[in-house]
Amino acid sequence: IVDDGERQFVVKVGADLKPVIYDENGKVRAELPAATASDDAELAEKAQSEFKALKKALKDLEKVQTIRLEHGMVTGRRWFADEFVNFLVNHPVMQFLLRDYVFGGFNMLGQLTGTFVILDKDNIQNIDGQPVSLLDFGEISLLHPLQLSDAELTKWKNIFTTHKIKQPFPQLERPVQRLLEREVNDFEVLRLAKLRIPAVVIVGTLDRHGWLLGDVTAAGIYTEHIRYFPRQDVTALIQYDGIPTGTGGVDWADQYINHCLFLSGKVAGDYDRDFQKGLQLGTIDPVVLSEVLCDVELLKAKGSPD
């Protein structure tokens, strides 16, 4: 409720995550009207300020929560069904962020038993357009395309195209990478070997895609980025020559990628790492592998051979 003194307006969050204003007669307005002589000037100014703050907050929330949803998809985040309903589907704002994705329902053995879209909190449909009860599942997750069969992926793509649904981040059209036959038995990703890559490309690409900096030396140099995948309990690690903190890699020497591998468990950053043998690439979860290899290919595209 927004109170101008003489007038009151009801502000609700619309499906497009923009505030919708209703005046005393139920008429929809795009903006709060200017104050009139009969309004309380102080209340009117406060109302305008609060409305502007609300618009900004909704815009910021959409950006932050979209990033979190993508991170959840990549890392295999799952919610118990009742938590998903209570904290997401029934949330007054988050429910509108769920409409643009395909979700999966899992049984308590971790097996995928159904896929669905959330058109609104009272209209949840499977791939055949049949109603779905979320509480029939044990856990729920936002699906990575590699978790769908080719037939399911094609059908969902056609459904989204037909209904002109544009996804805030790539899910169904997400690029995927798979190992080449000759890489399956390797213990490191060698696609970046002997390439000089601009330091700014390494920092910008890996920071943007959720990798974290490793430890920094006393001289202010870091030599690696790491990314932990909790569901699979593995850490991906990319190690290079060294980049000063605070520069973002700008105007710094090109780097060689010395190691790109996967280690078991949650591994902390270490600028003076004693490298151990990585996990065999063929044993890595396909989603984790694809996400890391996609980042590797982005770096490779900017590299120059010796």
Buried (B, 14 or more C-beta within 10 A) or exposed (E): EBBBBBBEBEBEBEEEBEBBBBBEEEEEEEEBBEBEEEBBEEBBEBBBEBBEEBBEEBEEBBEEBBEEBBBBBBBBBBBEBEEBBEEBBEBEEBBBBBBBBBBBBBEEEEEBEBBBBBEEBEEBBEBEEEEBEBEEBBBBBBBBBBBBEEEBBEBBBEBBEEEEBEBBBEBBEBEBBEBEEEBEEBBBBBBBBEBBBBBBBBBBBBBEBBBBBBBBEEEEBBBBBBBBBEBBEBBBBBBBBBBBEEEBBEEBEBBBBBBBBBBEEEBEBBBEBEEEEBBEBEEBBBBBBBBBBBBBEBBBEBBEEE
